[in-house]
């Protein structure tokens, strides 16, 4: 394997670096985008229970904000819970943009690697063919070893670029879809909390009158 990589020439260096970066991003995103870390089980129900029982002191909200991306969105709604519904939704949307940005972290880099890796392989292919033509100019067509070296360099670079690009593109699309699914699930729970806050707000005058 090492001999094959060496046969690819210097264009293999950026391809190998890109492959290492892509692997690191894929492993990091798999760990970060686990559902239980983004949307902890029962967190939405727990927060709605807080809203019903009015256990919404600043310490609860600060702790909620630190738990997870979902907790950060729910905390954003609770901070302005006494404001009109439109203001609550606006605050959640503002916070949501920052949350989504963090969930999509490094995905642009992974997409760039998926695009650039085949181009690096193509560049190596071009240099391999140039090397082969120079060998033909110097030694003629009577030295098949030099021609084979240039062709080998071209093929190794092309194959290596595709080997890096295909998984990088696949996981880029996979993580994009995963983020979209998580965002939709968080949106459902945030809307449920906003509805619960509206019910609590409507019931407050009745309780005080009683």
N, C-alpha and C positions, 0 to 999 in steps of 0.2 A: 504493500500500500504506500509506504514511504517513497519507494522508487517511482511509483506512478505519479505521486504528487510532485516530486522533484522534476519529473519529465514535463510537467505542465509549465515550468519556467516561472519567472517572477510574477506574472499575473495571478498565480495561485495564492500569493500572499494576501492581497486584499479580499479574495474570495474566502479564504480560511478565516480571516478576521471577521468578515460579514457573517459567516456561519456561526462563529462563536457568539457574536452579539445576538443573532437571531435566536439561538438556543437559550441564552440567558433571559431574553425577553419572554419567550414562550413559557419557560419554567416559572418566572416571576408572575406572569399574568395568570397562569393556572392557580397559583397560590393566592393571589390577591382577589381574584374574581370568584372565589368559592361562595356559593349561595349563602351558607351559614355565616360567613363573615360580612357579607354585604347586606343581607336581609336576615338577621338573627330570628330564629323561630320564636313565635309568641310575643315578639317585641311590640308589634302593632296593637295587639290585644291588651298588653300591659299598659301601654301609654293611654289607650282609650279608657281603661279602668282608672288611671290617674285623673283623666279629665272628668269622669263621672263623679269621683270622690273628692275632686278639687285638691289633690295632692300635687300641686304644680309650683312648688317653691323653686327659687333659682338653683338650689343645689341639685334637685332632681333634673332640671332642664340641662344644666351643665354636664352632669354625668351622662345624660342621654346623648348629648351632642358628641361625646367622645367614644361612644360604643361602636358605631358603624356608619356607613353612608346613609342608611335608612334612618338611623337615630338622628343624624344631622338634619335631615329634612323634617322629621317630626318635631325636633327642637325648634327649628325655624318657624314652624306654624304655631307652636306653643308660646313663643316669645311675644307674638302679636295676637294672641288669642282673643283679646278684648276689642280688637279692631274689626271693621267690616270685612265681610268675606272676600271682597275683591283685593283688599290690602294683604290679607293672609295669603291668598293665592299668588299675588305678585312677589311676596317675600320668599315663598317656597320656590317659585320659578327662578328667582335670582340665585338662591342657594343651590338649586338643582343644576344650574349651568356649571358651577364650580365642582359639584359632585361628579357630574358626567365627565368633565374634563379630567378628573383624577382617575376615573374608571377607564378612560381611553388612553391613559398614559403609556407611552412607548409604542402605541399601535401605529402611529405615523412612521416611526423609525422602522418597524417591522415591514410595513408596506413599501417603504423606500428600498429596503434590502431585497424584497421580492422583485422589484423593478430593475434595480441596478445589477444584481448578480448575473442575470443572463447577458447583460451588456458587458460586464467584466469578462465573462466567458467568451463572448464574441471578440472582444479586444485581444484576448489570448489566442483565439483562433487566427485572427489576422496576423499577429506577430509570428505565430507558428508557420503560416503560409509564406510570409515574407522570408523567414529563416530558410524554408525549404527552397524558395526561388533563388536566394543567394547561394545556397549550396549547389544548385544546378548550374548557376552562372560560373562558379569557381571550378567545380569538378566535373561538370557535365552530368548526363543522365547515367553514367556508368557506375556511380557510387550510391547504391540503393540505401545504405545505412544512414547517410546524411538526409536523404529524402524522407526516410521513415521517421527520423528524429523530429523533423519539422511537422510531419503529419500527426505524429503521436502527441506533440505539444498542443497542436490545434484541437485534437479530439478530447484530450484530457481537460483542457480549459472549458470547452463547450459543455461537456458532461458535468463538470464540477459546478459551473454556474447554474445549470438546470437543477442539479441535486439540491442546491441551497435555495433556489428561487421557488420551487414548487411547494415544499413544506411551509416556507415563509408566507407565501400567498394564501395557502389553505388556512393556516392558523390566524392570519390577519383577518380573513373573512369570518372565521369561526368566533374569534373574540369580539368582533364588531357585532355579530348577531347575539352573542351572550350578553354584552352590555345593553343592547336594545331590550332583550327580555327582562333583564334585571331592572331597567329603568321603568318599564311598564308595570312590573309587579310593585315597585316602590310607589309609583304614582297611584295605584289602586289603594294602597294602605294610607297614603297621605290624604287622598280624597275622603276616605272613610273617617279619618280623624277630623278633618275640617267639618264634615257633616255632624260628627259627634259634638264638636265644639259649638256648632250652631244650636243643637238641641239643648245643650247645657246652658247656653246663653239665654235661650227662650224660656227655660224653666226657672232661671234665677229669680225673676220678679215674683213668680208664683210662690216659690219657697220663702222668700223674704216676707211676702204678705201673710203667709200662713204662720 
